[in-house]
Amino acid sequence: MHWKLRLHRLQHWEYWPVWIVYLPCLILYPVFALLSRSWFFFTAANPGIKNGGAFLVEKHEIDAKIPKDYLPESLTLDPSTDRKLQIHDWIIEKQVTFPIILKPTHGLRGNGIKLINSAEDLLKLPDLESMPYMVQDFIDYPLELGVFFIKNPACKTVKITSITEKQFMEVKGDGHSNLEALIKSNPRYWMQLQTIKHQGNHPLTHVLERNEVYTFERLGNHCKGAIFLDGVELHNQNLHELVDDILDDSTGIYYGRIDLKAKNISALRKKGEVVVIEINGAFSEPGHIYDPKYTLWNAWKVTVQHFYQLFALSRQQIRNGIRPVSLKQGLPQLRQHFQLKYE
């Protein structure tokens, strides 16, 4: 039956190689580089973050610019010492309870993210070797959004250009199919089956009662089976004020995406009920393009619009004296970033 998965992948462009999604931007890139007189012009967009937040920037550097009221407890792991012991000590010191989330300190489209549900899971973790990781208190709020923003460096006004609502993996029982069969009934979820089996914490042989809902980990990553939906209807004054508040003291961050969680839609205006998972910089995606209703043509239009905005902002920053990363500095760092491998 694997031909069905291949056919599903072929028919849904969201699974195609990323260079296809960004093909128009790749075509425009040398033009924008020529006009801005820099191959790494985009690194000037966010002068408050290393490399504009585009590559090889550690998440804790960006977290330092976010109001602490919005951040979950987190720890950047020191690769020179026993990192399982570090996590254990951090749990005790901060009184964090399981589950916790382990993720790379450098963003790689969701790769390498692991949910640790118990002390036993922590002990079973493979050696993390020398790869840079961090751990974070996992906030299991049901609403997760990716809010794309562009901030004017002069007047500080913020424009929200994309809202992505993330729908987590879940299946509904029919009274006779086990969990594995229900996963296989949905091609999107079936492609995650090997990862789910590898996790080893889901009762795949369990038969769900009719209409019983089983929800997998609330990880809002496309590569983990989450569905990205266009959340434009969530754009209101409350959300705008929330984004303004988050970015208010974030000096040097003008272009990117805020990934946040909330208890519900009405909680988006309440500081104590919203958690910022992370802020992504110059290489951020307007995630709503992966809404199943969007065609590849729709996605191209949105990505080109955002890429132009990135170019325009970066060129203005350069004219104002911000120096982008040079080709000599940026090329080896960019190569190193894309050579990072996480399981």
N, C-alpha and C positions, 0 to 999 in steps of 0.2 A: 504493500500500500504506500510505499515511500514515494511513488510517482505522484500521488496526490499532493504531497508536501512540496515537491518540485514544481508542480503546476501552480500551487497556491503562491509560491515564492515568485514565479514568473509573472503571474497575473497581478501582483501587488508590488508596485514600484518601491514602496517603503522598505522592501528587503533587498533592493538592488544595491550595487556598490555605491558608496557615498559620493564618489567622483561624478557619477551620473546626475545625482541630485544637485550637485554644485557645478555642473558643467558650464552654465552661462557665466558664473562668477569666475571660473578659471579662465574663460575667454576674456573677460573684462579686466582680470587682474593685471596683466602687463600694461594696459592702458592707464589704469589708476596709478600704478607704480611710476610710470613715466610722468604723469601729470603732477604727482606729489614729490617726484625726484627721490624716491626711496622704495626699495623692494620690500621693506618691512614697515611701510607707512602706518599700518594698522596698530602697531605697538604704541603709537602716540595718542591713541584714543583715550586710554586710561593711564595717565602718567603716575597715578598713585599706586599702581600695581606693576610688579615685575613683568616685562614684555607685554604690557597692556592687558595681562590676563589671558593672552592667547596661547601660550605654551610654557611649560616648565616653571609654573608658579605654584607654590605650595598653598593649599587652601587656608592654612592658619594665618597666612599673611593677609588674605582678604578678610577672614573672620575678625581680625584685629580692628577692622574699620566698621564693623557692624555693631550697633548698640547691643550690649550684653543681654538686655532684657529679651531679645529675640532669639538668642543662641541656645542650643542644647549644650549640655556638658560634653566636652570633647578633649582628646589628648592626641598629640602628634607623637608617634612612637620613635624611640631612639634605636636605630638599627645596630648600634654597637653593643647593646645589652639584651638580655632575655626579654623579648617583647611580650610573651605570654605572662610573665611575671609582672611586667609593667601594667598590663591590662588588669590583672588581678588586684594589684595595689591601688590602681586608679578607681576600680569599682568600690573598694572598701573606703577609700578616702572621700570620694564624692557621693557615696551612698547611692550609687547607680544600680538599678535592677535590670535583669535580663528581660527582653532581648536588648542587645547592643548591635551596632552596625560597624563593620570593618570596611574601610574603603581607601583607595589610593589617594595620596595627597595631591597627585596631579590628575586632573580630569581626563578620562579616556572613554567618553560616551557610555558610561555605566559599567565598563569592564572592570573586573576585580572586586566588585562589591559583594560582601558576604554578610548575612544576618546570623548572629550568634545567639542562640535561644537559651543556652544554659551553660553552666560551668563545664559540663561534659562536652558540649560542643567546642568550648574554648580549648580544652585539652586535646581534642581531636584535630585541631587546626594544624595543617602542615607547616613546616618551618617557613617563615616569611622571608628568609634569606636577607638580601640587602635592599629589597625594593621598599620605597617609602610608603608607609601606611599611616592612617590615623584611625582612632575609634571614636564613636559618637553615641550618646544616649539615643536610642531609637524611639522616636515619638510616634506613636501609632494613631495619629489622627486620620480620619477617613478622607479628608479633602486635601489633595495635593495639587498645587498649581505651579506653573512656570510662567513668570511675568516678565516679559521683555520690555526694557526701558531704554530711552535715549534722553540724556540730561544735557541741557544747554549750559556750557561752562561759564557763559557770561551772566545770564540772568537766573540760572539755576532752576529753571522750569523743567518739569519732567513730563515726557510723553510716553504713554504705554502703547506699544505697537503690536503686541501679541500676548494672548493669554492662552496657555495650554492647560486643560483640565485632564488629569491622569486617572484613568479607570484601571483598577487593579485586577489581577487575575482571580476569577472565581467561577465555580461551576455549580449547577443546580441538579440535585438528584432526581432520578426517575423511579426509584424504588427497586431497581433490579441491576443497574450497572455499577461497577466499582469505580473508584476514583480514577484509576488509570484509563478505563474505557471512556469515562466522561472527558478526560483530557484529550484523548484521541478523537473525540467527536468534534473538536474545534481545532482546525489546522494551525491557528496562531499559537494555541497552547501546546499542541502536539510538538511543535518545534522546540519547546522548552522542556520536553519530557526527560531527556538525558540529564539536563541540569538538575531537575527536580529529583530524579533518582539519585544523583550524586550527593545531593543534600542529605538524603536519608532520613528526613524527619517528617515525611508525609505518608499517611496510611493508604498506600496505593491500592491495596486489596479490599479496603473498606467499602461496603455498599451503602450509598447515601439513601435516606428515605426520600420519598417523593416530595419535591419542593424544598428539601433541605439544601441550604447553601453552604458551600465550603470555600472559604477565602484563603488564598495563598498569602505569602508575605506581602505587606503593603509597600513594595519597592517600586517607585515611579520611574522605572527605567525601561525604555523601549526594548532593550536587549533582554530584559527579564520578563517579557510578555505583557507589559502594561500597554493599554491602548491610549493613544494621545488624541484628545478631542479639542476642537476649537471652542474656547471658553469666552468668546467675545461678549456674550450676554452677561458675564460677571463684571464687566467693566463699569464701575460706578464711582461715585465720589468717595465712598468709604475706602475702596481699594486704592484709589489714587492717593488719598491722604496717608494710607498705610505705607505705600511705596515711598512717598515723600519723607515720611518719618524715618524709614529704614536708611534712606540715602542721605539724610540731612547732614550727618557728620562724616559721611564716607568721602572724604576729600580725595579728588583725583580719580573717581569712578564715574564715568559718564555714559558708558555703553555696555549693555550686557543683559543678563537674565537672572532674576531672583527666583530660586526654587524654595517654596515655602509650604508648610502644612498648617491646617486649621481644623478646629473641631467641626465647624460647619460654615456655611456661607455668611451667616449673620455675625460670626465671630471674627471676620476679617477686619473689623474695626477695633478689636479689643487686643491690646498689647499682650496680655497674659494668656491668650488663647491662640496665638499665632507663633510659629517657630520657623525661623529661616534656616533651611538646610544648608544652603550655600549660595554664593553669588558667582556667576560665571562671567568672564570678560569678553575680549574681542572676538573669540571664536565661538561665541554662544550661538545656538540655533533658535529660531522662532519655531518652537516645537509643534505648534498647531498645524503646520504643513503636513504632518503625518496623520491627520484626521482621515479616516477611510473615505470620506466623501470628497477629499481633495484629489484632483488629477495631478499628474506630473507637471503639466503646464501651469496649474495654479501654484504649485510649490516653487517652480522656477520664477514666477512673477514675484512672489513674496521674498525669496532669497536674494534676488537681484535688487529689490527695493531696499532691503536691509544692508546689503553690501554697499550700495551707493551711499546710504546714510553713514556707514562706517568710514567710507572714503572721505566724504564731505567733512565729517567731524575731525578725522585725523589730519586732513590738509589744513583745516582751520587751526588746529592745535600746533601744527608745525609752523605755520605763519606767526603764531603767537610765541614762538621760541621753544616749544617742546621738541626735543630731539628724539626721533625714532631710533630703534636699534639698528645698528649698521649691518650690512650684509656679512661682514667678517665675523661679527659677534653672533648674529642671529642664526646663520645657517647651521653651524654645529649644534646649537641648542635645539633648533627645530628637529634636526635629525635625531638627536638624543631623545627628544620627547616621543617621537613616533616609533622609536625602537623599544620603549618600555613595554614589557609584557607582564600581564597579570592573568592569573587563572580565574 
